[in-house]
Amino acid sequence: MFIFDNNIVIDLITDRQGYADQYSDIALFCLKNNRGCLSSSQLHNLRFVFSRHYKQHLENYLAFEKQCIIVKTPSYIDFSSPLAAMDMDDYLIELSACCAEARVITLDKRFLAMSELTLHPDNFYALALKETTGIPFLDLKAVNAPYTSGFEQALDNVISSGWYIQGSEVKAFEQEFADYCGVEHCIGVANGLDALILIFRAYIEMGILKAGDEVIVPANTYIASILAITENNLTPVLLEPDAATYNLNPQQVEQAITPKTKAIFAVHLYGQLADMPALKAIAEKHNLLLLEDSAQAHGASLNDIKAGAWGDASGFSFYPGKNLGALGDAGAVTTNNEQLAQTIRALGNYGSHKKYENRYKGINSRLDEMQAAMLRVKLKYLDSDITRRQDIAKRYRREINNPLLQLPSVSDESMHVWHLFVVKCEHRDLLLNHLAEQNVQAIIHYPIPPHKQLAYAGLNALVLPITEHMHSCVLSIPIGPQLDDFEITSVIQAINSYGI
Ligand SMILES: Cc1ncc(COP(=O)(O)O)c(C=O)c1O
């Protein structure tokens, strides 16, 4: 329980010292969790102050008072107590705090010095957080909560349509997502990995790629990018990323090109667009395909060109945790190339262009009606969700000031949609433990690089120091539109309080 001292109540309600912004998330947190209190001894004082000096705020105060739990003030008074001698009002509040096992949130320096039951608002976050279930890395229920009624309506429409595969929802989503990305074609598929596999497969069917061709790809990507290459018997050429942006370094790309190189595969890792103008220039100069793994970067843009519209083709994942996440697996390919679009559509539908006629040995990888309907509900809010992510990232970058951590660097604000906020820390385990103690969950993306995985035993001997170091020290902290300001401040304070 937390009792608000008079000074905090007045500051909050009148914005007396510009404090409303600073402390309103504390009040909100307490009231939301039924833990905000006033001592009955405060009521007459507060009502008097508001009626006499802040009449215009009286109504707001009374509304606030109504939401607080009123804690009784005991009648036993120890007149020998130093606090009673100094300030009887503070003493009575402390007595109430004692009864309710509460802490008094106050800015009064003398009160803070004389009572162990007081708490400065700056120290509130860590304490309050410890008493809650904490901040999970990603609370998908909270992410999807605002869409519940939209989902229910969309689901009802699908159920009553009687058409569950390749119907009007998929068609509409494909058009809406193509428009969103600024491309001509979007092909819905079953998941992000299939989107990437099918891009390479289609180029093979079209005679543009063949087994053994080299594909340049960042070594620190999620393994799905590499799996898509090897699944098609192409050769991944793993390149060290730029240590600051975690993305492909165009200079290194140019140096890695051999006569066998046929494609540059840019991964917009963590939500930040790779240096696409430079990569596009290199691809054009050397007549290479430029492909994108946009699984983490829906909406990231540069010069008004979005992820998914820079390359010859791009794969998206709508895995539930992604910035645009379905309620199950889902994915898509975007492209301006009509022949490629048709080939991918056929490959994902048993290789069939026409019902019961099979041009290719295809697979079954289709976006289903239900997931498309869910995605249509959420797509409308993708831009506002991204803005919220960018605002949170701005706060993290401005307010996290722990010298033991390195914050992510950004070349252009619109290029980053902050799927993940990844910091670097040399003693990552210590930081992880510290955050766990503070009830903040953090996650590693990713602990083992693809070339050190058992699945790629043939690549295990590769030495890639930038990539390996990155995997030993990166840590993702919570970010997403579901987090409120109180939670953001708590994460910042938890990180800033870390020390070895
Ligand atoms: C960079 C990257 N590529 C590809 C994928 C694969 O997407 P999915 O999980 O939908 O198969 C993911 C998602 O986990 C990813 O992060």
The ligand as an ORCA input file, in Angstrom:
! r2SCAN-3c Opt
* xyz 0 1
  C      14.899    -12.408    -39.064
  C      13.861    -13.485    -39.145
  N      13.720    -14.163    -40.286
  C      12.793    -15.128    -40.415
  C      11.954    -15.470    -39.382
  C      11.024    -16.625    -39.544
  O       9.679    -16.289    -39.367
  P       8.630    -17.371    -38.843
  O       8.869    -17.553    -37.385
  O       7.308    -16.744    -39.128
  O       8.844    -18.603    -39.619
  C      12.047    -14.766    -38.183
  C      11.124    -15.023    -37.084
  O      11.262    -15.603    -36.108
  C      13.037    -13.758    -38.058
  O      13.189    -13.070    -36.912
*
